[in-house]
Amino acid sequence: MPQEKFALTYSKWGEKYGPVTWVTVPGQTIVIVNTYEAMCELLDKRGANYLARPRIVMIGELVGLDFVTVFLPGDDVWKEHRTLLKHALSPDTIRLEYSDLLVSKGLKYAKSILHKPEAFVLSLKRFV
């Protein structure tokens, strides 16, 4: 596995092996998708084939967060969550519903930088 400039290595592998290839490192298979068309084919057209997620016992069952969308298996409940989130996080909804909040938080952050520029990273963590 490349330790640096991995995108260049993956691109060369794409030229040699095709738009979709994979590499196996101990315990994990990494799929490398080198073209936009291949990505659309895999995720948009055949995405339902890849919805399965590993079971996360600690977070899901022991902590009790198995109802959170990111931890759900790709079942009907997950699809319902995704439909609701798709609407709630659409660009139009964000523009209409969240723009005032985003502007006020942005102004508050800008003021904090003006008053104390040396602590801008701390301010950023606070407002995110």
C-alpha positions in Angstrom: 0.0 0.0 0.0 1.3 3.4 -0.8 2.2 5.6 2.2 2.1 8.9 0.3 0.7 10.2 -3.0 -1.8 7.3 -2.9 -4.1 9.0 -5.4 -1.4 8.9 -8.0 -0.8 5.2 -7.3 -4.5 4.5 -7.5 -4.8 6.4 -10.7 -1.9 4.3 -12.2 -3.7 1.1 -11.0 -6.9 2.4 -12.7 -5.0 2.7 -16.0 -3.5 -0.7 -15.6 -6.5 -2.7 -14.1 -9.6 -0.8 -15.1 -11.9 1.7 -13.4 -12.7 -0.5 -10.5 -10.1 -2.5 -8.7 -9.3 -3.6 -5.2 -6.5 -4.3 -2.9 -6.5 -6.5 0.2 -4.4 -5.6 3.2 -4.5 -7.8 6.3 -8.0 -8.0 7.4 -9.5 -5.5 5.0 -10.4 -5.2 1.3 -10.2 -1.7 -0.2 -12.2 -1.0 -3.3 -10.6 1.7 -5.6 -13.0 3.5 -8.0 -11.1 5.6 -10.5 -13.8 7.1 -12.7 -17.0 9.1 -12.1 -18.9 6.8 -14.4 -17.9 3.7 -12.4 -18.8 5.5 -9.1 -22.3 6.3 -10.5 -22.7 2.7 -11.7 -21.8 1.3 -8.3 -23.4 3.7 -6.0 -26.4 5.2 -7.9 -27.5 2.2 -10.0 -26.4 -0.7 -7.8 -26.2 1.0 -4.4 -28.9 -1.2 -2.9 -26.5 -4.2 -3.3 -24.0 -2.6 -0.9 -26.2 -1.4 1.9 -25.1 -4.1 4.4 -23.1 -2.7 7.3 -21.1 -4.5 9.9 -22.8 -5.1 13.3 -21.4 -2.6 15.8 -22.1 -4.3 19.1 -20.5 -1.7 21.4 -22.3 1.3 20.1 -25.5 -0.3 18.8 -26.4 -2.9 21.5 -24.4 -2.1 24.6 -24.7 1.7 24.5 -28.2 1.6 23.0 -27.6 3.7 19.9 -28.8 1.1 17.4 -31.7 3.5 16.4 -29.3 6.2 15.1 -29.4 6.3 11.3 -25.7 5.7 10.7 -25.8 2.5 12.7 -28.9 1.0 11.1 -28.7 -1.8 8.7 -29.9 -1.0 5.1 -33.5 -2.0 5.9 -36.9 -0.2 5.7 -36.3 1.8 8.8 -33.0 3.1 7.4 -34.7 4.0 4.1 -37.3 6.0 6.0 -34.6 7.8 8.0 -32.8 8.5 4.7 -35.9 9.9 3.1 -36.5 12.2 6.1 -32.9 13.4 6.2 -32.7 13.9 2.5 -35.5 16.4 2.8 -34.2 18.0 6.0 -30.7 18.5 4.6 -31.6 19.5 1.0 -30.0 22.8 -0.2 -33.5 24.4 -0.4 -34.4 23.4 3.1 -31.1 24.6 4.5 -31.4 27.9 2.7 -35.0 28.4 4.0 -34.8 26.9 7.5 -31.2 27.2 8.6 -29.9 30.4 6.9 -30.6 32.7 9.9 -28.9 30.3 12.3 -25.9 29.9 10.0 -25.5 33.7 9.5 -25.8 34.4 13.3 -23.2 31.7 14.1 -20.9 33.0 11.4 -21.2 36.6 12.7 -20.5 35.4 16.3 -17.5 33.5 15.1 -16.2 36.5 13.2 -16.6 38.7 16.2 -14.7 36.2 18.4 -11.8 36.3 16.0 -11.8 40.1 15.9 -11.7 40.3 19.7 -9.2 37.5 20.3 -7.4 36.5 17.0 -4.8 34.3 18.8 -7.6 31.9 19.9 -9.3 31.5 16.6 -8.8 27.7 16.6 -10.5 27.4 20.0 -13.3 29.7 18.8 -13.8 27.5 15.7 -14.1 24.4 17.9 -16.7 26.2 20.0 -18.9 27.2 17.1 -18.9 24.0 15.1 
